[in-house]
Amino acid sequence: MDWKLISAFAALLMLFGCFMRPPTPPGIELPTATPPPATQTPGGGGAPTATPAPQLAHGSTNCMYAPSSCTFSPGFACASYQLRSGNTLALSFGQATGDSAIRIIGVACTKQQLSASQIPALAQPVEIPNGESRQVSGGSSGNEVRCTNENGVEYAGVTGECLLGGKLYVKYADVSTGTETVATGDISARWE
């Protein structure tokens, strides 16, 4: 058994368990939001559509109880992540692709659709062995990643506001072959 892989999986389970909201204590009432009214599609046909969540001036959403998540396709994981006030992303990224090691060479946090050539390069590429994770931005990585909206404008990163429906693009190279690939994930989180 690969104990590193098992402990990484256990850490991910604990991480996702941390984002579940605890029960409300007795006698405390939480504010409830009134759902937006449904609107008909133009011409009166089709299914009703919901009004989008209100956006703040710089594009983030005020979201006291929004769920936090960071998900990738199998073989990749956000071992830990945090949007820090001032709009920096701290990201520890894991891989279990079967390759001996990959080198993370670029990361983008955005609501835009990006091609591989549009992903900003990291100042300090980070090598991640199979079954392990490493800090790729923030912390002691030497890399800074900032999140942008659908127009490419950086968020202000105000504490308590959220990025909902963001994309993480992680550009990496297989260390043994040099082949470059992009892993795409989804992120929703509050700036802390």
C-alpha positions in Angstrom: 0.0 0.0 0.0 1.2 3.5 -0.8 0.7 5.2 2.6 1.4 8.7 1.1 -1.5 8.3 -1.3 -3.8 7.0 1.5 -2.9 9.9 3.8 -3.4 12.4 1.0 -6.9 10.9 0.3 -7.7 11.0 4.1 -6.5 14.7 4.1 -8.8 15.5 1.2 -11.8 13.8 3.0 -11.1 15.9 6.1 -10.7 19.0 4.0 -14.0 18.6 2.3 -15.6 17.8 5.7 -14.4 21.2 7.0 -16.6 23.1 4.5 -19.9 21.7 5.8 -21.8 24.3 7.8 -22.3 23.3 11.4 -25.9 23.2 12.7 -27.3 26.5 13.9 -27.4 26.7 17.8 -30.9 26.8 19.4 -32.4 30.2 19.7 -30.3 31.7 16.9 -32.0 32.7 13.7 -29.9 33.1 10.5 -31.0 35.6 7.9 -32.7 34.0 5.0 -32.5 35.2 1.4 -35.7 35.5 -0.6 -35.2 33.6 -3.8 -35.2 35.7 -7.0 -38.3 35.6 -9.1 -38.3 33.3 -12.1 -38.5 35.0 -15.4 -39.8 33.7 -18.7 -37.5 33.3 -21.7 -38.1 35.8 -24.5 -41.2 35.0 -26.5 -42.9 33.3 -23.5 -41.8 29.8 -24.4 -39.4 27.5 -22.7 -38.6 27.0 -19.0 -38.3 29.9 -16.6 -34.8 31.1 -15.8 -33.6 32.4 -12.4 -32.3 36.0 -12.0 -28.5 35.8 -11.4 -27.0 36.6 -8.0 -26.3 40.3 -7.4 -22.8 41.2 -8.3 -20.8 43.8 -6.4 -19.1 46.7 -8.3 -15.8 44.8 -8.9 -17.5 41.5 -9.9 -17.4 39.3 -6.8 -20.5 38.2 -5.0 -21.4 38.9 -1.4 -22.0 35.4 0.0 -22.1 34.8 3.7 -23.1 31.1 3.5 -21.9 30.1 0.0 -20.2 26.7 -0.2 -16.4 26.6 -0.8 -15.0 24.1 -3.2 -12.1 23.3 -5.5 -12.5 20.4 -7.8 -10.5 18.8 -10.6 -10.8 15.7 -12.8 -9.4 12.4 -11.4 -5.7 12.5 -10.9 -5.5 16.1 -9.6 -6.6 17.7 -6.4 -6.6 21.0 -4.5 -4.9 19.7 -1.3 -5.5 23.1 0.2 -6.6 26.5 -1.1 -7.5 29.9 0.2 -8.4 33.2 -1.4 -6.6 35.8 0.8 -7.7 39.4 1.2 -6.0 41.5 -1.4 -6.8 38.9 -4.0 -4.0 36.3 -3.8 -4.6 32.6 -4.1 -2.8 30.2 -1.8 -2.9 26.8 -3.5 -1.4 23.4 -2.6 -1.9 21.1 -5.6 -1.7 17.3 -5.7 -1.3 14.8 -8.6 -1.7 11.1 -8.9 -1.5 10.8 -12.7 0.8 7.8 -12.8 3.6 10.0 -14.2 6.7 9.9 -12.1 6.5 13.6 -11.6 5.0 16.7 -13.2 6.3 20.3 -13.2 3.7 23.0 -12.7 4.7 25.9 -15.0 1.6 28.1 -15.0 -1.6 28.8 -13.0 -4.6 31.0 -13.7 -7.7 31.7 -11.5 -10.4 33.4 -13.6 -13.9 33.4 -14.9 -12.6 33.5 -18.5 -12.1 30.7 -20.9 -8.4 30.4 -21.5 -6.2 28.6 -24.0 -2.9 27.0 -22.9 -0.9 30.0 -24.3 -2.9 32.4 -22.2 -2.1 30.8 -18.8 0.4 33.0 -17.0 3.8 31.3 -16.2 4.8 30.8 -12.6 7.9 32.7 -11.4 9.1 29.5 -9.8 7.9 26.2 -11.5 7.0 23.5 -8.9 7.8 19.8 -9.4 5.2 17.4 -7.9 6.0 13.6 -7.6 3.2 11.2 -8.3 0.9 10.7 -5.2 2.1 14.0 -3.5 1.1 17.6 -3.3 3.1 20.8 -3.2 2.5 24.5 -2.6 2.3 26.1 -6.1 1.1 29.6 -5.2 1.3 31.6 -2.0 3.1 30.5 1.1 6.8 29.8 0.5 6.3 28.9 -3.2 7.6 32.2 -4.5 4.6 32.4 -6.8 1.6 34.8 -6.7 -1.6 34.0 -8.5 -4.4 36.6 -8.6 -8.0 35.9 -9.7 -9.7 37.8 -12.5 -13.3 38.2 -13.7 -14.8 37.3 -17.1 -13.3 40.5 -18.5 -9.8 39.8 -17.2 -10.0 42.4 -14.5 -8.5 41.5 -11.1 -10.9 41.2 -8.2 -10.4 43.5 -5.2 -10.3 40.5 -2.9 -12.4 42.1 -0.1 -12.7 39.9 3.0 -16.1 38.2 3.1 -16.9 38.4 -0.6 -16.8 35.4 -2.9 -15.6 34.1 -6.2 -18.4 31.8 -7.4 -18.0 29.6 -10.5 -14.3 30.4 -11.1 -11.9 28.3 -13.1 -8.4 27.2 -12.2 -6.1 26.4 -15.1 -3.0 24.5 -14.1 -0.4 24.1 -16.9 2.1 21.4 -16.3 4.8 19.4 -18.1 5.5 15.7 -17.7 9.1 15.7 -16.2 10.2 12.6 -18.2 8.8 13.6 -21.6 8.4 17.4 -21.5 4.8 17.1 -22.8 2.8 20.1 -21.7 -0.9 19.7 -20.7 -3.5 21.8 -18.9 -5.7 20.5 -16.0 -8.8 22.6 -15.5 -10.7 22.8 -12.3 -13.6 24.7 -10.6 -13.2 27.0 -7.6 -15.7 28.8 -5.4 -14.4 30.4 -2.2 -14.6 33.4 0.1 -11.8 35.9 0.4 -10.4 35.7 4.0 
